[in-house]
């Protein structure tokens, strides 16, 4: 969220999608918590689904300390190396649908 790469991309103005991570914890500065730290990877599908809905509705992520970090969110990543990935994806899709948030494929740049 709001990384140097994102800021450089915004300055260059190519077609870009801003990504948030459903199953990863965030630090107060918007960076992902290192996988070396406990709690860096989230596993509870219900908690993750509710979290993603809030992220999309609020255009923000919430850090491990509860800090709200405003961020544009166009796409949600669910890590395939998480054993719960399929269940998480299903739960996120259903929660977004129930919240009235539409899903759509990326549009190709002309």
Buried (B, 14 or more C-beta within 10 A) or exposed (E): BBBEEBEEBEEEEEEEEBBBBBBBBBBEEBEBBEEEEEEBBBEBBEEBBBBBBBBBEEEBBBBEEEBEBEBBBEEBEBBEEBEBBEBBBEBBBEBBEEBEEEEEEEEEEE
